[in-house]
Amino acid sequence: MTNVTDTVPPDSPPVPRWALHRRLYDWVLSFAEHKQAVPALFLISFAESSFFPIPPDILLIPLCLGALRRALFFAFICSLASVLGGAAGYAIGMWGWEFVDQFFYRYVPGFSEAKFAKVEVWYGQWGWPLVFLAGFSPIPYKIFTIASGVLAMAFPQFLFASAVSRSARFFLVAILIAWFGQPLRVFIERHFNLLSLLFGLLLVGGFMALKMLH
């Protein structure tokens, strides 16, 4: 029998970044059928808030489909872990960024010096609503948790924006999946980034409108 590794040329090109990303995606999804699915959901949600590239929604959706009555519980675990992970990202930015910045720039998807410079400008204009938008939308939340610490955003504001946005995102996904089931899963997975970005913009727009009225 031919070994699979024998069919790969010794001088084959490196694996494309997307292939590695897809492997991580499949690895996260594999926990949906695992007995340790809930701890995995917690750890992935926590890690995604500071360095892990795969959003926890990938695991949250099949877990909600497999146990509809526990959908809100899964959303709570996801939200709690993500907020705690965001606080950890804030701590990294506040106290350890000068020691780990080059590691993040080189190895963590979404980070770059150019993006960080843009975030600093955005913070001066928007403040905590920017954290809210990142927490709900496909904008990399991890960049903003760490940037909030680096730029010394008031921690209560950061925590409030993170808790509201992360909970809104995950509970909305869980409730919709529990209500509509498999057909909605297909729709969400196909249009997830666009849907979450549009909804996040609407919510931030509402907050800004209220702020202007007052």
Phi and psi in degrees as GROMACS dihedral restraints (atoms count N, CA, C in turn):
[ dihedral_restraints ]
;  ai    aj    ak    al  type     phi  dphi    fc
    3     4     5     6     1   -79.0    20    10
    4     5     6     7     1   128.8    20    10
    6     7     8     9     1   -74.8    20    10
    7     8     9    10     1   140.5    20    10
    9    10    11    12     1   -59.9    20    10
   10    11    12    13     1   -37.5    20    10
   12    13    14    15     1   -68.4    20    10
   13    14    15    16     1   -21.0    20    10
   15    16    17    18     1   -72.3    20    10
   16    17    18    19     1   -19.8    20    10
   18    19    20    21     1   -86.2    20    10
   19    20    21    22     1    -5.4    20    10
   21    22    23    24     1   -95.6    20    10
   22    23    24    25     1   120.5    20    10
   24    25    26    27     1   -60.4    20    10
   25    26    27    28     1   143.3    20    10
   27    28    29    30     1   -64.1    20    10
   28    29    30    31     1   -25.0    20    10
   30    31    32    33     1  -104.3    20    10
   31    32    33    34     1    28.0    20    10
   33    34    35    36     1   -64.0    20    10
   34    35    36    37     1   148.1    20    10
   36    37    38    39     1   -67.6    20    10
   37    38    39    40     1   158.3    20    10
   39    40    41    42     1   -61.5    20    10
   40    41    42    43     1   154.4    20    10
   42    43    44    45     1   -66.4    20    10
   43    44    45    46     1   128.9    20    10
   45    46    47    48     1   -58.1    20    10
   46    47    48    49     1   152.2    20    10
   48    49    50    51     1   -58.2    20    10
   49    50    51    52     1   -39.8    20    10
   51    52    53    54     1   -62.1    20    10
   52    53    54    55     1   -35.8    20    10
   54    55    56    57     1   -62.8    20    10
   55    56    57    58     1   -42.2    20    10
   57    58    59    60     1   -63.9    20    10
   58    59    60    61     1   -41.3    20    10
   60    61    62    63     1   -62.4    20    10
   61    62    63    64     1   -40.3    20    10
   63    64    65    66     1   -66.5    20    10
   64    65    66    67     1   -37.2    20    10
   66    67    68    69     1   -63.6    20    10
   67    68    69    70     1   -41.3    20    10
   69    70    71    72     1   -63.6    20    10
   70    71    72    73     1   -40.8    20    10
   72    73    74    75     1   -58.0    20    10
   73    74    75    76     1   -49.5    20    10
   75    76    77    78     1   -65.2    20    10
   76    77    78    79     1   -37.1    20    10
   78    79    80    81     1   -63.2    20    10
   79    80    81    82     1   -45.1    20    10
   81    82    83    84     1   -61.5    20    10
   82    83    84    85     1   -44.8    20    10
   84    85    86    87     1   -63.5    20    10
   85    86    87    88     1   -29.0    20    10
   87    88    89    90     1   -63.9    20    10
   88    89    90    91     1   -22.2    20    10
   90    91    92    93     1   -72.4    20    10
   91    92    93    94     1   -12.8    20    10
   93    94    95    96     1   -60.5    20    10
   94    95    96    97     1   -29.6    20    10
   96    97    98    99     1  -102.6    20    10
   97    98    99   100     1    10.9    20    10
   99   100   101   102     1   -98.1    20    10
  100   101   102   103     1   148.7    20    10
  102   103   104   105     1   -68.7    20    10
  103   104   105   106     1   -18.5    20    10
  105   106   107   108     1  -100.1    20    10
  106   107   108   109     1    31.8    20    10
  108   109   110   111     1   -61.8    20    10
  109   110   111   112     1   -41.8    20    10
  111   112   113   114     1   -67.6    20    10
  112   113   114   115     1   -48.4    20    10
  114   115   116   117     1   -58.8    20    10
  115   116   117   118     1   -37.3    20    10
  117   118   119   120     1   -64.0    20    10
  118   119   120   121     1   -41.2    20    10
  120   121   122   123     1   -61.3    20    10
  121   122   123   124     1   -42.1    20    10
  123   124   125   126     1   -62.9    20    10
  124   125   126   127     1   -49.4    20    10
  126   127   128   129     1   -65.9    20    10
  127   128   129   130     1   -41.4    20    10
  129   130   131   132     1   -67.0    20    10
  130   131   132   133     1   -40.7    20    10
  132   133   134   135     1   -63.7    20    10
  133   134   135   136     1   -39.9    20    10
  135   136   137   138     1   -65.2    20    10
  136   137   138   139     1   -48.8    20    10
  138   139   140   141     1   -68.0    20    10
  139   140   141   142     1   -34.7    20    10
  141   142   143   144     1   -63.7    20    10
  142   143   144   145     1   -21.2    20    10
  144   145   146   147     1   -77.4    20    10
  145   146   147   148     1    -8.6    20    10
  147   148   149   150     1  -134.5    20    10
  148   149   150   151     1   -30.4    20    10
  150   151   152   153     1  -151.1    20    10
  151   152   153   154     1   -24.6    20    10
  153   154   155   156     1   -75.8    20    10
  154   155   156   157     1   134.6    20    10
  156   157   158   159     1   -83.5    20    10
  157   158   159   160     1   -14.9    20    10
  159   160   161   162     1   -97.6    20    10
  160   161   162   163     1   125.1    20    10
  162   163   164   165     1   -68.5    20    10
  163   164   165   166     1   145.2    20    10
  165   166   167   168     1   -67.7    20    10
  166   167   168   169     1   -15.0    20    10
  168   169   170   171     1   -55.8    20    10
  169   170   171   172     1   -30.3    20    10
  171   172   173   174     1   -59.4    20    10
  172   173   174   175     1   -35.1    20    10
  174   175   176   177     1   -91.7    20    10
  175   176   177   178     1   -34.7    20    10
  177   178   179   180     1   -59.9    20    10
  178   179   180   181     1   -42.7    20    10
  180   181   182   183     1   -61.7    20    10
  181   182   183   184     1   -52.8    20    10
  183   184   185   186     1   -66.5    20    10
  184   185   186   187     1   -30.9    20    10
  186   187   188   189     1   -64.1    20    10
  187   188   189   190     1   -42.3    20    10
  189   190   191   192     1   -65.0    20    10
  190   191   192   193     1   -38.4    20    10
  192   193   194   195     1   -66.5    20    10
  193   194   195   196     1   -36.0    20    10
  195   196   197   198     1   -77.7    20    10
  196   197   198   199     1   -20.8    20    10
  198   199   200   201     1  -147.7    20    10
  199   200   201   202     1    80.5    20    10
  201   202   203   204     1   -59.7    20    10
  202   203   204   205     1   -34.3    20    10
  204   205   206   207     1   -71.3    20    10
  205   206   207   208     1   -16.6    20    10
  207   208   209   210     1  -102.7    20    10
  208   209   210   211     1    10.7    20    10
  210   211   212   213     1   -58.1    20    10
  211   212   213   214     1   -44.1    20    10
  213   214   215   216     1   -67.8    20    10
  214   215   216   217     1   -34.0    20    10
  216   217   218   219     1   -63.5    20    10
  217   218   219   220     1   -45.2    20    10
  219   220   221   222     1   -61.7    20    10
  220   221   222   223     1   -40.1    20    10
  222   223   224   225     1   -64.4    20    10
  223   224   225   226     1   -38.0    20    10
  225   226   227   228     1   -63.9    20    10
  226   227   228   229     1   -45.6    20    10
  228   229   230   231     1   -59.8    20    10
  229   230   231   232     1   -44.7    20    10
  231   232   233   234     1   -61.1    20    10
  232   233   234   235     1   -45.9    20    10
  234   235   236   237     1   -66.8    20    10
  235   236   237   238     1   -47.7    20    10
  237   238   239   240     1   -59.8    20    10
  238   239   240   241     1   -48.6    20    10
  240   241   242   243     1   -64.4    20    10
  241   242   243   244     1   -38.3    20    10
  243   244   245   246     1   -67.2    20    10
  244   245   246   247     1   -40.3    20    10
  246   247   248   249     1   -66.9    20    10
  247   248   249   250     1   -41.9    20    10
  249   250   251   252     1   -63.0    20    10
  250   251   252   253     1   -40.6    20    10
  252   253   254   255     1   -64.6    20    10
  253   254   255   256     1   -36.5    20    10
  255   256   257   258     1   -63.5    20    10
  256   257   258   259     1   -39.3    20    10
  258   259   260   261     1   -64.1    20    10
  259   260   261   262     1   -37.1    20    10
  261   262   263   264     1   -65.0    20    10
  262   263   264   265     1   -41.5    20    10
  264   265   266   267     1   -61.6    20    10
  265   266   267   268     1   -40.2    20    10
  267   268   269   270     1   -60.0    20    10
  268   269   270   271     1   -43.1    20    10
  270   271   272   273     1   -64.9    20    10
  271   272   273   274     1   -38.8    20    10
  273   274   275   276     1   -60.0    20    10
  274   275   276   277     1   -45.5    20    10
  276   277   278   279     1   -66.4    20    10
  277   278   279   280     1   -38.4    20    10
  279   280   281   282     1   -72.1    20    10
  280   281   282   283     1   -42.7    20    10
  282   283   284   285     1  -117.7    20    10
  283   284   285   286     1   -13.7    20    10
  285   286   287   288     1  -131.5    20    10
  286   287   288   289     1     6.4    20    10
  288   289   290   291     1   -61.6    20    10
  289   290   291   292     1   -39.0    20    10
  291   292   293   294     1   -64.9    20    10
  292   293   294   295     1   -18.5    20    10
  294   295   296   297     1   -94.0    20    10
  295   296   297   298     1   -22.6    20    10
  297   298   299   300     1  -121.0    20    10
  298   299   300   301     1     0.8    20    10
  300   301   302   303     1   -59.6    20    10
  301   302   303   304     1   -41.7    20    10
  303   304   305   306     1   -66.6    20    10
  304   305   306   307     1   -34.4    20    10
  306   307   308   309     1   -61.9    20    10
  307   308   309   310     1   -45.6    20    10
  309   310   311   312     1   -66.0    20    10
  310   311   312   313     1   -42.1    20    10
  312   313   314   315     1   -61.6    20    10
  313   314   315   316     1   -35.6    20    10
  315   316   317   318     1   -86.8    20    10
  316   317   318   319     1   -37.4    20    10
  318   319   320   321     1  -118.8    20    10
  319   320   321   322     1   -15.2    20    10
  321   322   323   324     1  -101.4    20    10
  322   323   324   325     1   118.2    20    10
  324   325   326   327     1   -58.7    20    10
  325   326   327   328     1   136.5    20    10
  327   328   329   330     1   101.8    20    10
  328   329   330   331     1   -19.4    20    10
  330   331   332   333     1   -95.7    20    10
  331   332   333   334     1   138.2    20    10
  333   334   335   336     1  -161.7    20    10
  334   335   336   337     1   157.7    20    10
  336   337   338   339     1   -63.8    20    10
  337   338   339   340     1   -36.5    20    10
  339   340   341   342     1   -64.5    20    10
  340   341   342   343     1   -43.4    20    10
  342   343   344   345     1   -65.3    20    10
  343   344   345   346     1   -38.7    20    10
  345   346   347   348     1   -65.0    20    10
  346   347   348   349     1   -36.8    20    10
  348   349   350   351     1   -64.5    20    10
  349   350   351   352     1   -40.0    20    10
  351   352   353   354     1   -65.4    20    10
  352   353   354   355     1   -41.9    20    10
  354   355   356   357     1   -60.1    20    10
  355   356   357   358     1   -38.8    20    10
  357   358   359   360     1   -62.1    20    10
  358   359   360   361     1   -40.2    20    10
  360   361   362   363     1   -66.1    20    10
  361   362   363   364     1   -44.1    20    10
  363   364   365   366     1   -61.8    20    10
  364   365   366   367     1   -37.4    20    10
  366   367   368   369     1   -62.0    20    10
  367   368   369   370     1   -39.1    20    10
  369   370   371   372     1   -64.5    20    10
  370   371   372   373     1   -25.5    20    10
  372   373   374   375     1   -93.7    20    10
  373   374   375   376     1   -35.2    20    10
  375   376   377   378     1  -113.8    20    10
  376   377   378   379     1   -40.5    20    10
  378   379   380   381     1    73.0    20    10
  379   380   381   382     1  -138.5    20    10
  381   382   383   384     1   -64.2    20    10
  382   383   384   385     1   -28.2    20    10
  384   385   386   387     1   -58.7    20    10
  385   386   387   388     1   -25.9    20    10
  387   388   389   390     1   -66.8    20    10
  388   389   390   391     1   -39.4    20    10
  390   391   392   393     1   -64.1    20    10
  391   392   393   394     1   -40.5    20    10
  393   394   395   396     1   -60.5    20    10
  394   395   396   397     1   -47.1    20    10
  396   397   398   399     1   -62.0    20    10
  397   398   399   400     1   -43.7    20    10
  399   400   401   402     1   -65.1    20    10
  400   401   402   403     1   -35.0    20    10
  402   403   404   405     1   -69.2    20    10
  403   404   405   406     1   -26.7    20    10
  405   406   407   408     1   -99.3    20    10
  406   407   408   409     1   -32.4    20    10
  408   409   410   411     1   -95.7    20    10
  409   410   411   412     1   177.0    20    10
  411   412   413   414     1   -75.1    20    10
  412   413   414   415     1    -2.0    20    10
  414   415   416   417     1   -57.2    20    10
  415   416   417   418     1   133.6    20    10
  417   418   419   420     1   -58.1    20    10
  418   419   420   421     1   106.1    20    10
  420   421   422   423     1   -60.4    20    10
  421   422   423   424     1   -34.4    20    10
  423   424   425   426     1   -59.5    20    10
  424   425   426   427     1   -35.4    20    10
  426   427   428   429     1   -62.5    20    10
  427   428   429   430     1   -38.5    20    10
  429   430   431   432     1   -82.6    20    10
  430   431   432   433     1   -26.6    20    10
  432   433   434   435     1   -66.5    20    10
  433   434   435   436     1   -44.4    20    10
  435   436   437   438     1   -71.4    20    10
  436   437   438   439     1   -42.1    20    10
  438   439   440   441     1   -61.5    20    10
  439   440   441   442     1   -34.4    20    10
  441   442   443   444     1   -61.7    20    10
  442   443   444   445     1   -37.5    20    10
  444   445   446   447     1   -72.5    20    10
  445   446   447   448     1   -43.8    20    10
  447   448   449   450     1   -58.8    20    10
  448   449   450   451     1   -42.7    20    10
  450   451   452   453     1   -91.3    20    10
  451   452   453   454     1     6.0    20    10
  453   454   455   456     1    58.3    20    10
  454   455   456   457     1    43.9    20    10
  456   457   458   459     1   -63.3    20    10
  457   458   459   460     1   144.6    20    10
  459   460   461   462     1   -56.3    20    10
  460   461   462   463     1   125.4    20    10
  462   463   464   465     1   -62.0    20    10
  463   464   465   466     1   -40.1    20    10
  465   466   467   468     1   -59.3    20    10
  466   467   468   469     1   -39.9    20    10
  468   469   470   471     1   -64.9    20    10
  469   470   471   472     1   -43.9    20    10
  471   472   473   474     1   -60.7    20    10
  472   473   474   475     1   -45.4    20    10
  474   475   476   477     1   -65.2    20    10
  475   476   477   478     1   -41.0    20    10
  477   478   479   480     1   -63.1    20    10
  478   479   480   481     1   -49.2    20    10
  480   481   482   483     1   -61.6    20    10
  481   482   483   484     1   -39.7    20    10
  483   484   485   486     1   -67.9    20    10
  484   485   486   487     1   -46.6    20    10
  486   487   488   489     1   -63.0    20    10
  487   488   489   490     1   -43.3    20    10
  489   490   491   492     1   -68.7    20    10
  490   491   492   493     1   -47.1    20    10
  492   493   494   495     1   -70.0    20    10
  493   494   495   496     1   -43.7    20    10
  495   496   497   498     1   -66.2    20    10
  496   497   498   499     1   -43.1    20    10
  498   499   500   501     1   -64.7    20    10
  499   500   501   502     1   -42.8    20    10
  501   502   503   504     1   -59.9    20    10
  502   503   504   505     1   -42.6    20    10
  504   505   506   507     1   -64.1    20    10
  505   506   507   508     1   -52.9    20    10
  507   508   509   510     1   -73.9    20    10
  508   509   510   511     1   -36.9    20    10
  510   511   512   513     1   -69.1    20    10
  511   512   513   514     1   -35.8    20    10
  513   514   515   516     1   -62.9    20    10
  514   515   516   517     1   -45.6    20    10
  516   517   518   519     1   -60.5    20    10
  517   518   519   520     1   -47.0    20    10
  519   520   521   522     1   -63.3    20    10
  520   521   522   523     1   -43.7    20    10
  522   523   524   525     1   -65.9    20    10
  523   524   525   526     1   -43.1    20    10
  525   526   527   528     1   -65.0    20    10
  526   527   528   529     1   -41.9    20    10
  528   529   530   531     1   -64.8    20    10
  529   530   531   532     1   -43.9    20    10
  531   532   533   534     1   -64.2    20    10
  532   533   534   535     1   -31.3    20    10
  534   535   536   537     1   -82.2    20    10
  535   536   537   538     1   -44.4    20    10
  537   538   539   540     1  -104.9    20    10
  538   539   540   541     1   -19.0    20    10
  540   541   542   543     1    75.9    20    10
  541   542   543   544     1  -151.0    20    10
  543   544   545   546     1   -56.6    20    10
  544   545   546   547     1   -43.5    20    10
  546   547   548   549     1   -57.6    20    10
  547   548   549   550     1   -37.9    20    10
  549   550   551   552     1   -71.0    20    10
  550   551   552   553     1   -32.0    20    10
  552   553   554   555     1   -57.4    20    10
  553   554   555   556     1   -46.0    20    10
  555   556   557   558     1   -61.6    20    10
  556   557   558   559     1   -43.8    20    10
  558   559   560   561     1   -65.0    20    10
  559   560   561   562     1   -44.5    20    10
  561   562   563   564     1   -64.0    20    10
  562   563   564   565     1   -45.2    20    10
  564   565   566   567     1   -63.6    20    10
  565   566   567   568     1   -31.6    20    10
  567   568   569   570     1   -78.0    20    10
  568   569   570   571     1   -34.2    20    10
  570   571   572   573     1  -123.8    20    10
  571   572   573   574     1    23.8    20    10
  573   574   575   576     1   -58.9    20    10
  574   575   576   577     1   -49.3    20    10
  576   577   578   579     1   -59.7    20    10
  577   578   579   580     1   -46.1    20    10
  579   580   581   582     1   -65.6    20    10
  580   581   582   583     1   -43.6    20    10
  582   583   584   585     1   -63.2    20    10
  583   584   585   586     1   -46.6    20    10
  585   586   587   588     1   -68.6    20    10
  586   587   588   589     1   -36.1    20    10
  588   589   590   591     1   -65.9    20    10
  589   590   591   592     1   -45.0    20    10
  591   592   593   594     1   -63.2    20    10
  592   593   594   595     1   -44.0    20    10
  594   595   596   597     1   -66.6    20    10
  595   596   597   598     1   -40.0    20    10
  597   598   599   600     1   -62.5    20    10
  598   599   600   601     1   -41.5    20    10
  600   601   602   603     1   -63.1    20    10
  601   602   603   604     1   -39.0    20    10
  603   604   605   606     1   -63.8    20    10
  604   605   606   607     1   -42.8    20    10
  606   607   608   609     1   -66.6    20    10
  607   608   609   610     1   -44.3    20    10
  609   610   611   612     1   -64.3    20    10
  610   611   612   613     1   -39.4    20    10
  612   613   614   615     1   -59.6    20    10
  613   614   615   616     1   -38.4    20    10
  615   616   617   618     1   -64.7    20    10
  616   617   618   619     1   -43.1    20    10
  618   619   620   621     1   -62.0    20    10
  619   620   621   622     1   -43.2    20    10
  621   622   623   624     1   -66.7    20    10
  622   623   624   625     1   -36.8    20    10
  624   625   626   627     1   -63.5    20    10
  625   626   627   628     1   -43.2    20    10
  627   628   629   630     1   -63.6    20    10
  628   629   630   631     1   -38.5    20    10
  630   631   632   633     1   -64.2    20    10
  631   632   633   634     1   -40.3    20    10
  633   634   635   636     1   -70.1    20    10
  634   635   636   637     1   -33.0    20    10
  636   637   638   639     1   -67.1    20    10
  637   638   639   640     1   -28.7    20    10
